[in-house]
């Protein structure tokens, strides 16, 4: 993580240098060149530039050390000390950056906007109001210059130690070379050491023995079917491949068999030669790829072969195509089996079967453990205390065969209960066996990670095992901590999600579903141990059963998780992330990823704690609902803030660096009036329902970095933000909910047009909400017409609309990505839009349209196929609806409709299911007059129907 810290600092210095001259003028009274050069601002720019050069030079060395195995303890200590000075540099630069962001924020504020400054000398925290104006040079610049000079001198001093320690570019062994020379695999297997995997073995064997693409075994289809075995290091991928390779049925089926260990170094010449030697069992002295491939082609021509490529890392499809070219001469039915830790590798090779290998079951794990711990002797003769501890050790191993085997071997010579208990209570990375035999295998995966992703992975060690990470929150926190590189071309959220995808494909994360969310990630305990090993003293996790008072807090600590509300007041560390939860919240949905949380319900008034002075991530949204009070303004370096309380403190608006503001239980009618000062805000997230919010603060259009805005409440007060302020927010993405559109009166219709929703290309979900009133408002038709979104929108929800008709855009086939439409409580509408024109609509809900009496051909549009992809259709509370025309004869409508729900449509008399060929489920409730036609020619409905109704007239 050290090298990336320096990269983050370099980004920060570049940002400061580019802005300092604009917002810290050289002089207010003189413009001469000489005075400008000697001004504090000019000196500051000069010193920051020097510091930047030093940081970049040191980063180059650290980046190289991360690629090498540094074993000298003095060098390791040097790197640690260098990192601490880097953190000091970050603190100095962050202090200045805060003042810089403050000035940028206060530039061009609305004339009548007032800002709050807290009176730090007054214990009662009285606030005084001052008018906004361009500030003069701060006196703190001279102090800042002294601090920068001190940091730079320390960096220079430690940097000179590099020569004294003889740390050069070539120090340390480059790991890929080392791993290649130390590791390898063969097809030989000891069947007595294999436990479990019978199901997986049969899956692979069945895939191998299936007929090829053509019926003639001598005819080649110019393709090789591959079978991929995927899993983390130590999961038994190679062992499973050996079981399959040595199976009698497999050996009898294939004419030729070859086993090759690939490794991280993907060399087509070496691999082709190895395949030849494996098949022929003779040395091959050819050295050119062309001659090697010609020979291999002759060997496999018209012969059915099995090739196992063990431990493959290559993600380049072109290089795979090069290697497999001579193999295409083999007979139909030939197979390639690969083992890999990365599912992207499997995707490149186009697998016939991709088998993701999980851990062994408890029974198989226990038998494997006993094989080594008791050296094959009967467990019945072992002390019962050791058996009990051994079973708990097996549970702790989570079914990873390598871990089970190593721990069993480690305990084999031990007979004391104390020794076994030590292994049970120790983290795997603290054990000698783990350091020597397990983590060298896992570390290869870490070393292969792209550099920017490494600190993101290591940071996860600051959370307990079994933690459930919410993907989107995780990405926001990485961004807040500076782990995601700043790039003008790529959005940080998109980059962060790509990091998550990369870690998932490499088996560092496991995607799961929790309470309906499919964005939840978990981490295998073994992978968590690896993260802990990498993070070292920078991450610390203390849970309920730990006695924190007896725990030493390292000065290197930066990311903390614990179930206690306080840290030592005299701590010599400066946290960047602090997480603390109650036991009850840990086992609730609060276990979903949170970065920093304070418990016990204490108000946050911790400005005296130096350990929290440079906190960047704070989350108090779970636990015992602690109170976020006005003192939150002292956490001035916060980038991520999440909490759950009715009111947002006004001093939040002093957090000029804030990127994410999340309040899950907001109940006030108004937001802080100075919200417009948070010019770096990217995500403003609130609860799912804002029942009380009635307005947005004026000036919100200044938040041009805003990407997530949960709600925009239109106000009747001209002093609040108008709907037109959305015009500048073209970076909005995801969901946008606009409420209280009823306040757009006839004289304000142009606000809807000026909002320019059609320019917000990244919005996917748009909710337009008027109020639940029954009185017609014809001008709503013009408002909704102006609120036309970008054609990339995916979901439209319209609630409380009181126009008589819908605008034409709602049935425009140009909206080719709309998959879901909800029309609710549009009381005054007398007919539906031509939704049948929408080519990708899959889900349609229509409810509470009280004046709708008939649905005719206008609903379907003029396309050859109407509702071509619609799968679910529901009508509810349509009290005056009488007629529904569903086409005649062989009209091509609803070809994919699977589920149809009708509820509280009491006057609907009949409709036909003839033109619903895919209908499987029909639910009808409280439709007393309804008659279903065409059911006799609808076998699917007869077999799979689900009918609920009060009175059924005819079927």
N, C-alpha and C positions, 0 to 999 in steps of 0.2 A: 504493500500500500504506500510505501515511502515515495517511490518515483511518481506515483500519480498525485500525491499531495503537492509536489513541486510543479506538476503540470497545471493543477488547479490554481496555484499561486501565480503562475505565469499568465494565465487567463485573466486573473484579477488585476494584476499590474497593468496589463495591456488595456483593460477597460478603464482603469483609473487614469492612465496617461492620456488616453484619447479624450477625456472629459474635464481634466483638472483645469486647463487653461480657460475653458468656457465658463465654468461655474465658480472658479476662484480667480478673479481678475488680478492682473499683476499690480495694478495700482488704481486707485479711484481718482487720482488727481494728476497723474503724469503719464504720458504715453511715450516718453523717450525710450530709445533702444537700450541705453545703459541702465536706466532705472528698472526697465522690464526684466533685464537679465539678472539683476541683483535682488529682485523681489522675492519674498518668501515662496510664492507660488512657483516661480521659475526654479528656485533651489529645490523645491519639493519634487518637481518633475524630473530634475536632473538626478536626484538621489534615488527616486523610485526606478528610473531607467537603469542605474548602476545595479540596484538590487535585483532587477529583472535579469540582467546579464549573469549575475552570480547564480541565481536560481536555476537558470537554464543550463549552465555548465555543470552544476551539481546533479541536476536531474539526469543528464546524459550518463553520468557514472552510476547512479542508482538504478537506472533502467537496465544497465548492463549487469549489475550485481543480481538483479532479480532473475536473469536468465542463466545465472551460474550458481553452482553449489559452493557457497562461501563457508569454510569450516573454521577459519581463524576466529577465536573468540574476541580478540582485540578489534578485528575488523567489524564483527557484528556489533560490538559496543559502539564503535565509531559511527556506524549507520544509525543506531538508536539515538545517539546524541545529536546527530545531524537532523534527524527527524524532529527532535524536540525544538531545536532552533527554528526549524521550518514552521512549526506550530506557533512559535513566538512571532515569526514574521507574518504569519496569517493573522494573528490577533492585531498587530499594528496596522496592517493593511485593511482589515475589517473595520477597525475604528474609523479610519479615514474614509473608507467607502461608505460607511453609514452617513457621515456628514455630507459626502458628495451626493448620495441619493436623496438626502433631505433637501439639499439645494435644488436638485433637479425637480423634486416633487413640488416645491414651493414656487417654481417658475411657472408663470402664466396661469395661476389659480384664478378661478372666477373672482370678480372684483369684491363681491360681498362675502366671500368665504372667510371664515375665521378659523384659526388654528389654536389648539390647546397646547400649552407648555406646563408641565407639572412643576410646582414649586417644591424643589427637593429639600429646602430648609424648613419647610412647614410640615410638621408631623401629621397634620390633619389633611395634607395633600390638597390644599386649595388650588384651584385652577385659575389661571389668569388668561385672558383672551387678548391676542395681539393681532394686528392686521398683517396680511402677507405682503412682503416686498422683497426685492433682491437684497440678500444679506451681504455685508461687507466681509473682508477677509477675517477669518477667525484667528484669535490669538493662539489657538492650540497648534498652529502650523509649526511654530518654532519647537514646541515640545515633541511634535511628531517627527520633525527632522532629527532630533536627538535620538529618538527611539529607533528610527530607521538606521541611523549611523551605527548604533549599538548592535542591532541585529546583523547588519552587514559585516561589522567587525568580527562578530562571533562566527558567522558563516565563513568568512575568510580564514579565521584561525583554525576552525575545524577542517576546512578544505585543505589547508596546508598539512594537516595531519595525514592526509591521503598519501603524500610523498613519504612522510616519516614511516607510515605503515607499509610502504611499497605496494599500495593498491593501484593496480594498473588495469588497462582494458582487458588484458589476457588472464587476469586472476580468476581462479575458480574454473571448474570443469563445466563445459556447456552440457546441459542435462540430456538433450536428445542423444548425443554421442555416448554418454555414460550409460543411459538406459539400454541402448542398442548393444553395447558390449557386455552388459551384465545379464540381460534377459533372453529368453527364447522359449520355444515350446516344441513338443513332438507329439506324434499320434499315439505313443505308448501309454497304457493305462493300467493301474492296479485296481481291478474290479472290487477288491475287498475294502477299498477306501472310499467307495462311492455309496452314498445314501440318498434315497429319494430320486426325483427327476424322472420318474417312470412316465408320467403323463406328458411332460415336455419331450422326452425322448421319442415317444410314439408319435407325437405331432410332427416332429421333424422327419422321422422315418417314413411316415405316410406321405408326406409332401415329396420326399425323394423318390418314392416308388410309384407315384402317380404317372400315368402315361404322358408322353410329351405332347407337343402342340400338333403333331401330325400322327396319323395311324401307322405310317411306315417308319420304323426305327432307323432306316438308312437315309431317310429324307431329312435334311436339315432346314429348319425354319428361320435361319439367320438370327437366332436369339438364344441366349442362355438363361435359363431360369435360376434365380438365386434364392437362397433361404438365409435370412439374417437372424442371428441370435444377439440380442441387445441387452445391455445391463451395465451397472457400475462395476468398477474393478473389484475383484474378489467374489463376485456373485456366482461363479462357476460356469461361465460361458465356454471356456476352453474344455472343461471337464465334460460338459454336455456334448460338445462337438466330438470329443474322443469316444464317448459312449456310442454315438451314432456311427462314426467312422469305422469302429471295430465290430459293429453289429454283423452277425453272420448273414442275415438277409440282405443287408446293404452290400457286403463284399461279393455276394453271389450275383447281385443284380448288375453291378457295374464292371465293365471290362478293365478299366484303368482307375486307379486311385492315387491321389496326390495330396500331401499335407505340406503347407508352407506357412511359416511364421512371417508376418509382414512387418509389424512394428510401426513406429512413427515415421520412419524413413522409407518412403515409398519410391523405390528404385526399380523401374521397369526391367532393366538389364538383369539386376540381381534376382528379381522375382521370377523372370522367365527361366533363367538358369536353374533356380531352385525347383521350379515345377518339373523341368526335364529330369533333374537328378533324382527327385522324389519318385517319379514314374519308373525310371530305368534302373534306379539303385546304383548308378555309375556316375563318376565325376564327369562334368562337362567343362571343356577347356575353351569353348567359344567365348568371345568377349564383345562382339558387336550385336546390337539389338536385331538387325535385319537377319543375320545368319541364325541367331538364336530362335527367332520367331518362325523362320522357315523350317528349322528342325522340329520345333514343337508342333507345328501344323502337320508335318508328316507323321509324327507320333500319334496324334489324336484323331487323324483323319478317319471318318466313318466308324469311330469307336465311341461307345458310351462311357463317359468318364465322370468321376466325382472329384472335385477339387475343393479342399478346405483352405480358406485364407484366414488364418488366425490373427486376431488383434490388428485389425485394419483401421487406419485413421484418415485415409485419403477422402477428400470431399470434392475433388476435381473430376467431373464426368469425362473430360477429354483424356485424362491419364488412365482412367479405367477402360475407356474404349481402346486405347493403345494396347493395354495388357491383354484384353480379351480377344483381340482380333484373330490370332492364330487358333484360339479355342473354338471359334465359330465353325471350324472344320469338323468338329466332333459330331457324333451321331445324335439324332433327335433323342431327347430324354436325358441328355447330360445335365449335370447340376453343379452349382457352386454354392458352398456353404461359407458364410462369413461370420466372424464374431467381432463385435464392435461395441464401444461405449456410447456412440453417437448415432442417433437415429437419422441424422442428415446423411451420414455415410451410407446407411442402408437405402435411403431414398435414391441416392445417386446410382445405385446398382440395380434399382428396380426389382425389389424382392417379390417372389411368388408368395412367400410367407415371412412376416416380420414378427418374431417371437420376443416379447419383452420379458426378460427373466426376473422373477421376483425371488424373495428369500425362501429358504426351505421351511417346511412346517415344523412345529415344535417337536413332534415325535422324531422326524428324521434328523433334526438338529441335535437332539439329545443323544441319539445313537452315534452320530458322528463325533460328538464331544467325548462320549465314553470310550470310543475307539482309541482316542489319543490320551485322554486324561487318566484312564485306568489301564492303558496299554493292552486293550483287548480282553482284560480279565472281567469276570462277572461283577456287576455292580452290587450284587447282593452281599458281597464280602466287604464292601467299602463302608466306612463310617457313615451313619445316617446324616450327621451334620454336614459332611462334605457333599453328600448327594443333594441335600436341600440347597446348599449354597450353589452347587453346580447347576441345578435346574434354573436358579435365578440368573446365573451367568449366561446360560443358554438363551433365556428370554431377553436379556440385555443385548445379545448379539444380533437380534432381529433377523435371524435366519441366513446371515451372510456366511457361506461355507468357509471362506478364508479366515474370518474372525473366529468362528467356532473351532476350527482346526488349530489355529495358532494359540488360542487361549487354552485349549485342551493340552497341547504339547507343553505350554509354559507351566501348567499346574501338575504335569505328570510326575516330576520328582518331588513335589511338595506334598507333605502329609499333614501339616498343621492347619487347623481351622483358621487361624489368624492370617496365614498366607492366602488362603482361598478368599477370605473375606476382604482382604486388601484389593484383590483383583476385582471383586464385585463392586466395591465402592469407588474404585479409581476410574477416571476417564481413560479411554483406550489409548489416547495419544500420550498418556503419562507412563504407560507400561513399556518396558524394554522390548517385549515382543511386538508391540504395536509399532514402535519407532523403527525397528529393524526389518520387519517382514510385511506389515500391513500398509503403513502409510507411504513407503516408497512406491508401492503399486498405485495407490490413489493419487499421489502427488503428480504423476505423469499427466493425469487429466487436468489438474490445475495448471500445470506448466503450459499446456496446450491452449489454455484460454487466451483470447485476445486481451492485451494489457488493460484496456479500459474496463473490462468486466471483472478483473481480479478483485479490486476493492469492493465492488458490489457483492461479490460472493462472500468475501471475508467478513463483511459487515453483518451477515446473517448469523454469525457466531454470537452476537450480542442478545440473541433470543434463545429460550430453552428448547430442548429437544421436543419434538412433537408439535411445534408451533405451526399455526396455520396462517400463511401470509396472503393477504389480499393483494392481487397483482397491481392494481391501479394505485393503491396506497404505497406499496413498496417502491414503485417507480417514482412517485412524487417525493418520497423521502430520499431516495438516491439523488434525485435532482437537487433537493434542498441541501444535502451534504456536499455537493460539488463533485459527485462521482461520475455524472454524465457529462461528457465533453461539450463545451459550448460550440455550436456550429450554426452559422446563419442559414445554411441550406436545409438542415434537418431539425425538426421539432424534437425537443428533449424527451417528451413523452413517447413519441414514436421510437426514438433511439432506445429509451429505457425498456419498452416492450420488446424490442428486438433482442436486448440483453437477456430478458427473462426467457424468451423463446430459445435463445442459444443455450442458456443454462439448462433448460428443460430437455432440449435435444441431446445434451451431453449427460443426462441422468443426474445432474446436481439437484434439480427440482423434479417433483412429481406432481402433475396436474390432477386436481380432484374437484369434486362438487360438494358444496356445503350449503344447506338451506336455500337451494335454488340457484346459487351463484356458481358459475363455471369458471371463475377467475381465481380460484383458491389454489395455493401451492403449498406442498409439504416438502420436507427434506428428510431423507433417510438419516438415521442416527449416525451411521458410519460417515456420511458426507458431512454431517454437522461436526463430528470430531475432527475431520479434515479442516473445516473452516476455523475451528478453535485453534488448531495447530498453526494455521497460517496467521491468524489475527494476533496470537500471542497475548501480551498484557494490555492491548488496546481495547479488548472486549472483555466484559465480566458479567456473568449471570449469577445472581443469588436468588434462590427461591425460598418459599416459606420454611422449609426444613433446614435452611442454612443459618448458622449463627453469624450474622454479619459483623458483630462487634469483635469477633476473633479473626476476621479476615483482613489481610493486608491489602490496602488499596495502592496499586502501583502508580507512580508518577506518570506513567505512559498511558493510563486509562483515559479513553475518550468516549467509549460507548458502553453504557451501563443499563442492565436490566435487573430489577430486584423487587421484592415484595415489601419494601420498607419505604417510609415516606421521607427519610432524611439520609444524607450522606455526612461523613465527618466534616465538621465546619472548618477544620484546618487542613482539608485535603489539598495536596500539591498538584492536583490534576485539573485540567480544564475540559469539562465534558462538551461534546458536540451533540450527543444524543443520550437522553436519560429516560429509561422506561421503568415504571413501577406499577404493579397491579395487585389487587387483592386476590385471594384464592378463589373467591366466588366469581370474579370477573374472568379469571383465567379459564374457568371451565364453561363460561358462557360464550355468547357470540363475540364477546370482547377478546377472546383468544385470537380472533382474526387479527392480522398484523396491525400493531401499533408501535410507534417508535419511542414515544416518551410519554409517561403518564405518572401523575402524582396521586397518592391515595390519602385515606384517612379523613377526607373532607376538609382539610386545612386550606384556608385561603392562600393563594400563592403570593407571598411577600418575601421573596428570597433574594433581594438585590444585594444583601450583605454577603451572600455566598459567592466567593470567587470561582468556585468550581462550576457554577452555572452561568457565569458572566458571558461566555461565548457560545451558549447553547444555540443550536440552529434548528432543532426539531423538538417540539413539545406537543404531547397529546394527552389530554386529561378527559377524554370523552367517555371513558368507562370507569368501572370501579364504583366508588361511593359518591360519585357526582361531586367532586370538589369544586370550590368556587374560584372562578377566574376573576380576580378583582383588578382595580385600576393599575396596580403595580406591574401588570404584564408589560406596560410600556418600557420598563427597564430591561427587558430581554430584547434589546434592540437589534440583535443579530439573527433573530428568528426568521427562518424561511418557511417553516411548516408549523401550523398551529391548528389543533383540533380539540374541541371541547363540547360539552353538552350542558347548556343552561339557557334560561329564557332570554337573557340580555347579553349583547356584545358590548364590552367596555369601550368607551370612546377612545381610550389610550391605545387600543389596538391600531389606531390610525397613525401612531408614531413609529410603527414597525415598517420602515420604508423598504426593507429588503424582502418583506413577506411575499411568498409565492403561492402558498396554499392556506386558505382560511376556511375552516370547516366547523360548523356548529350544527349539531344533530338534533337539538331540541329548541330551536329558536321560536319564541312565542311573542316577541314584541311586535308592535305595529309598524315600527320604523327601524331602519338600520342606522349606524353611526353616520352623522352628517358629513364627516370628513373622510369617508371611505374613498373618495376620489384621490386622496393623497397616496394611496398604495399603488403607485404606478408600475411596480414590478409584479403585481398580483396576477397569477395565471389561473388560479382555481378558486372560485367562491362557491362553496357547497353547503347546502342546508338540508333540512329534513325533507322527507318525501312530500309532506303536505305543509304548506304555509297558510294556515287558516286565518292568521291575524295580520299578516303583512299587507299594508295598504299603500306603500309608496317606496320609491327608490331615491336615494340622495342625489341632489343635483351634481353635475360634473362627472358622472360615472363614465361618460364618453372618453375621459382621459385614460381609462384603464385599457389601453390598446393592446396590452399583452394578454388580456383575459382570454382564456380558452374554455373554461367551464363556468357557466353562470346558471345555477339551478333555477332561478326564477327572476322575472322582471315584472313588478307590479305597477300597473299604470295608475297614476294618482289623479285626483280631481283638483289638486292644489297646483297652481302654476309655478310655485316656488320649488316643487319637487322635480325630479328628472322626468322629462317627456319621453314618449316612445321614440322620438326622433334621435335620442342619444345613442340608440343602438347602431346608428349609421356607421360610426367609427370602429365598432367592435367586430371586425371581419375575421378575427382569428378564432371566434367561437366555434366549438366543435361538440359533438355528442348531442345531449338533450338541452333544449331551451323551452321553458314554460313561461308564457306571457299571460298574466292574469289581469282581471278587472278591465278588460277591453271595453266594458260598458261606459267607462269614463271618456272614451273617445267620442265626443259629441260632434254634431254636424260641423261646427266651426274648427274642429281639430282633425278632420279626416286626413289632411296632408301629412300628419305625423306618421301615419301608417306607411305612407309612400316613402317618406324620408328615412324610415328605419332600414330600408334596403335589405330586406331578408334574402332577396334573390342573389346577393353578393356573398352570402355566408356559405361558402362551398363545403365547409367541413361539418355543418350541422347534419345530424342523422335523424333526430327525433324532435318534432315540433308540436307543442301543445298550445292551443289558442283557447283561452277561457274567458267567456263573458261572465255574466251572473245568471243565476237561475230565476229568470223573470219570464212572464208569459206575454208581456206586451210587445207587439211588433215594433221593430226599429229598422225601417227601410235603409237608413244610411249604413247599417252594418254590412250590407252587400258591397258597398264601395270599399269599406275598411278591409273586409276579407279579401277582396280583389287585389288591393294594394299589398296585402301580407303574403303574397305569392312567394314561396321559398325557392331556393336553388333546386335545380332538377335532380340533384344528387340526394335529396331527402329520402329517408327510408320509412319513416313512420309519421303519420299525421293524426292528430287527435283534436277534434273541435267540440267544445262544450259550451252550451248556453247561447249559441248563436241565434239571433232573432230576426235575421233576414228572411224573405219569402223564398229566395232561390240561392243556390250555391254558384260561385263563379266558375267559369269554364275551365280554369286551370286545374281544378280538382279532378277532372276527368281527362286531362291532357296526356296522351300516350308518351309525350316527351319525358314524363316522370317515370322513367324506366326502372328506377330502383325502389319505388314504394312497394313495401311488402305488407304493411299493416295500416288500416284506416279505422278510426273510431269516430262515430258521429253520435253525440250524446246530448240529449235535452235541447235539441234544436226545434223548439216548440212550434215555431211559426212557419217552418218550411213545408211546402206543399208537394214537392217532388224531389227525387234524389238526383245527384249528378251522375254522369256517365262513367261510373267506376269500372264498368266492364272493359273500358279501353286500356286500363292500367296493366301492362304486360307481365309484371312480376308480383301483383297483389296476391298474397296468400291467406291473409287473415282480415276479416271484415266484421265489425260490430256496429249495429245500428240500434239505438234505444231512445225511448221517450220522444219520439217525433209525433206529437199529438194531432197535428193537422194533416198528416200524410194519410190519404185514403186509398191510393192505388199505386202500384209499381208496374210500369209498363216497359215498352221497348226503349225508352230514353235511358233506362238504367243500364242497358247493355252496350249502347253505342253502336258504331257502324263497322266494327272489325269483323273479319271472317270468323274469328273465335273470340267469344266474350268470356271474361274471367278465365283466361287460359291456365293460370296456375293456382287459382283460389282453392284452398283446402278446408278452411273453416269459415262458416257464415252463421251469424246469430242475429236474431231480432228479439227485442224485449220491450215490454210496456208500450206497444203500438196500439193504443186503445181505439182509434178510428180506422185502422187499416182493414180494408175489406177484400181487395183484389190483388192477386200476384200473378202476373203473366210470366211463365217460365219457358216461353218458346213453343213452337209448334213442330210437329213431325220430327225430323232429324236435325233440328237447329243445334249448332255447335256452341253450346254454352255450358258452363260449369263442368268441363271435362275432368277436372281433378278434385272436385269437391268430395271430401271424405266425411265431414261432420257438419250437421245442420241442427241448430238449436232454435226453437220457437217457444217463447214464454210470454204469458199475459198479452196475447194477441186475440182478444176475446171476440172480435168481429170478423176475423179472417175466415172466409167460407171454404176456400179450396185452393189447391195448387197441385201441379204435376211433378213427379220425380223422373219422368221419362228422359229428360235431358241432363240427368245427374248420374252418369254411368258408374262413377267410382264411389258413390255414397255408401258408407258403411254404418254410420251411427246417426240416428234421427231421434232427437229429444224434443218432446212436445209437452208443455205444461200450461194448464189453464187456457186452452184454446177450444172453447166449448162447441163452436160451430164448424170446426175444421173437418174437411174431407180430403184425403190423400188420393191422388189419381196416378195411375201408371205403375202401381206397385207390383202388379202381376208379372210384369216383364223385368223385374228388378231383383234378381237372385241374391245380390250382395246384401241388400237391405233385409231380406228374409232371414239370412243366416246370421248377420252381425248387428242387427238393429237393437237399439235400446230406447224404448218408448216410455215416457212418463207423461200422464195426462189425467185430467179430472173426469171428463166425459168424452168418449170416442165415438164419433158418429159412424164412420165407415172406413174400411181399409181393404 
